[in-house]
Amino acid sequence: SLPTVKEDIYGRKRDAEGNILPDPIEQEATAAGQKYIPPHQRALMAAASAGTNEKQAEILARLLKQCKGLLNRLSEANLHKIAAGIEALYMKNSRYNMNETLTRLLQEALLGPTRTQERMVQEHMVLLAYLHAQIGSEIGAHFLQTFVELFDGHLKDGHLASLAVEDKQLNNVVLLLCYMYIFKIYELSLLMELISRLADSLCEKTVECLLLIFQSIGFRLRKDDPLAFKTMMQNVQSKIAAAPLELKENPRLRFMVDILNAVKNNNMNKLPQYDPELAENLRKRLKAMLKNDRYVVTLNIALADLLRADKVGKWWIVGSAWTGNLNEMGTASKQKPNQSGSSAGFAD
């Protein structure tokens, strides 16, 4: 038998008598108060979209290759040259594409399951500080949010318990955040919140991460704010006092307490591997590299604001929508980054 519904040359459906049948998509669009798009136009739009996606994939692949080529050559010696190359790519491409590309490359290079060299972390984080200063503070804010979300993900209930001590991904995230602080991308108050989160979830892995913080930048924290350091130390000690006996007897925990006491007493001899020279050299180099009176705007963001940014918005980015209650924002959040005092990080 002949089909009861046929399509005419315009793509319209007709019944056996030749009457035009209503298009269900048109009916839905009309009911929803939307503009109707004819079938042939829908097909053209779909083809155009596929072409756009293919073109976008080509752009991203080329960008990935360019950025990877630059990052693979990154070192203290050619920091300025590589930073200028990445900055030029930011000027030619969308910030979104650049942020996503660099996020992927940094995660691949620095956040693997084995421990990343501290020097490598320092060099990559000073590059971020340069881009943060030269292009805009939303660059640093993007990476800060990304790494803090990764940190938070590792500390979620259940995940931490299943994390093997040999797996160094959390350690690497912590080290990245340490050096983002050292290069003044964010304020000390946030780092203290991160340390508090580690102390609240005390186990062999978080003890290892606390030890890493105190060994890497403990003396710097003590110098930057002795009172905040003392408060943090008392908090960590109280969490240790309440820990199970098995954890208290863990050699890593005992070593971490020794290191914390050495930092408190400013005893650098207890940390033979502590070498702040490279970070200090990179800080000086960064300051010399910045042009047109640019400087690192230190972000003053609370942990809670970063973790709910995708729901309520990012008040720290100019032009970003904010849907939270301003009266409920944390104390740190109320003090929005100000340009006048933010360059102090490189004055000392």
FENHUFEN-V410802 format. One line per field, one symbol per residue. psi: psi as a letter, one per 30 degrees, with the letter a starting at -180 (. if undefined). A space follows every 50 residues. Layout:
# FENHUFEN-V410802
psi->???
This chain:
# FENHUFEN-V410802
psi->lkkfklkafggkkkaffgkkkkkeeeeeeeegglkkjleeeeeeeeeeee eeeeeeeeeeeeeeeeeeeeefgkleegeeeeeeeeeeeefflkeeeeee eeeeeeeeefhaflkkkeeeeeeeeeeeeeeeeeekffeeeeeeeeeeee eeeffkkeeeefjkefjgeeeeeeeeeefeeeghflleeeeeeeeeeeef hkaeeeeeeeeeeeeegeeeeeeeieeeeeeeeeeeeeeeeglleeeefk eeeeeeeeeeeeeeghifffiffkjgeeeeeeeeeeeeeklhglljjkki kleeeefgefefliffkkfkkkgljefgkleeefilkkeegfgffgf.
